[in-house]
Amino acid sequence: MKKSNIATLLVFLLLIPATLYLGTRLPGRSYYITGTLIIIELMLPFFLAFEGRKPQARELVVIAVMCAIAIAGRVAIPIPNFKATFAIIMLAGIAFGPEAGFMVGAVTAFVSNFFYGHGPFTPWQMMAYGAGGMLSGFLFARGRLPRKPWIMAVFGFLCVILWVGPLLDCSHIFLMLSRISWEAVAATFASGFPVNVSQGVCTVLVMVLFGRPLLEKLDRIQVKYGMMEDENGL
């Protein structure tokens, strides 16, 4: 496993949970500090993905464009709980790897909340959105899963309702519940399930309708500019 992949897992499993815990202990609008720390932490595996060579400006611009598209997929669609942003984040992970997917997801959540409003939930959204891009990158990298539209659509639906959605629901559990109990946890996940299904359906539609053409363009960019490749082209 590449060093950047190991670093991504360590950041997701250790650093970000520790940062979220720290954020709950800080007074005031600590979520701005927590969100900024998470972005800084994500930069480590992202830049390690280049394995000994400096990223070029055009490569960073592509990542920034993917963030902008994902943000637009959340902000520009007026239908509540029916956003294209998860599909875009996943496609970034599929095209460029788990490090880029994680970065696009976290930045998308942070920046788009300047439109929706920041709060203690923002760092949790950054973790959950980034987790969707990270998992996509791991599962579709090296041809582990074929990049067929229907496979990406099924994966996207399951990823939202079983992975991203529950991670988002955890923010309510840890931030809003005065006392955590099995009944309260079950009620939280049950109330969030219809929302997750709605988001999953939107993800399916985006994957089926736009997944292949967008991924083809991203693949051409990846091949032309060597996006997220190490110095040996791996």
Long-range contacts (C-beta under 8 A, 24 or more apart in sequence): 2-48, 2-49, 2-51, 2-230, 2-234, 3-48, 3-51, 4-45, 4-46, 4-48, 4-49, 4-51, 4-97, 4-99, 5-45, 5-98, 5-99, 5-138, 7-44, 7-45, 7-48, 8-45, 8-98, 8-99, 8-102, 8-134, 11-41, 11-42, 11-44, 11-45, 11-102, 12-102, 12-127, 12-130, 12-131, 12-134, 15-41, 16-41, 16-127, 19-123, 20-123, 20-124, 20-127, 20-174, 23-120, 23-123, 24-120, 24-174, 24-175, 29-118, 30-120, 31-118, 31-119, 31-120, 31-121, 31-122, 31-123, 32-118, 34-122, 34-123, 35-110, 35-118, 35-122, 35-123, 35-126, 38-106, 38-110, 38-123, 38-126, 38-127, 39-106, 39-107, 39-110, 39-126, 42-102, 42-103, 42-106, 42-130, 43-103, 45-99, 45-102, 46-99, 46-100, 46-102, 46-103, 48-99, 49-97, 49-99, 49-100, 49-228, 49-230, 50-228, 50-229, 50-230, 51-230, 51-231, 51-232, 51-234, 52-230, 52-231, 53-230, 53-231, 56-225, 58-225, 59-225, 59-227, 59-228, 62-96, 62-221, 62-225, 62-227, 63-92, 63-96, 63-100, 63-103, 63-104, 66-91, 66-92, 66-100, 66-104, 67-104, 67-107, 67-108, 67-111, 70-104, 70-105, 70-108, 70-112, 71-108, 71-111, 71-112, 73-206, 74-108, 74-112, 75-112, 75-115, 75-116, 81-195, 81-198, 81-199, 82-198, 82-199, 82-201, 82-202, 83-199, 83-202, 84-202, 84-203, 84-206, 85-112, 85-129, 86-129, 86-132, 86-156, 86-159, 86-160, 86-164, 86-199, 86-202, 86-203, 87-156, 87-202, 87-203, 87-206, 87-207, 87-210, 87-211, 88-206, 89-129, 89-130, 89-132, 89-133, 89-136, 90-132, 90-133, 90-136, 90-152, 90-155, 90-156, 90-159, 90-203, 90-207, 91-136, 91-152, 91-207, 91-211, 91-214, 91-215, 91-218, 92-133, 92-136, 92-218, 93-132, 93-133, 93-134, 93-135, 93-136, 93-137, 93-138, 93-140, 94-136, 94-137, 94-140, 94-147, 94-152, 94-215, 95-215, 95-218, 95-219, 95-222, 95-227, 96-137, 96-218, 96-222, 96-227, 96-228, 97-137, 97-141, 97-228, 98-133, 98-134, 98-135, 98-136, 98-137, 98-138, 98-141, 99-134, 99-137, 99-228, 100-133, 100-137, 100-227, 100-228, 101-130, 101-132, 101-133, 101-134, 101-135, 101-136, 101-137, 102-130, 102-131, 102-133, 102-134, 102-137, 103-130, 103-133, 104-130, 104-133, 105-129, 105-130, 105-131, 105-132, 105-133, 105-134, 106-130, 120-171, 120-175, 121-171, 121-172, 121-175, 124-167, 124-168, 124-170, 124-171, 124-174, 124-175, 125-168, 125-171, 127-167, 128-164, 128-165, 128-167, 128-168, 128-171, 129-164, 131-163, 131-164, 131-167, 132-159, 132-160, 132-163, 132-164, 135-159, 135-163, 147-215, 149-207, 149-208, 149-211, 149-212, 150-208, 152-207, 152-211, 152-215, 153-203, 153-204, 153-207, 153-208, 153-211, 154-204, 156-200, 156-203, 156-204, 156-206, 156-207, 157-200, 157-201, 157-203, 157-204, 158-200, 159-203, 160-196, 160-199, 160-200, 160-203, 161-193, 161-196, 161-197, 161-200, 164-196, 164-199, 165-192, 165-193, 165-195, 165-196, 165-199, 165-200, 166-192, 166-196, 168-192, 168-196, 169-196
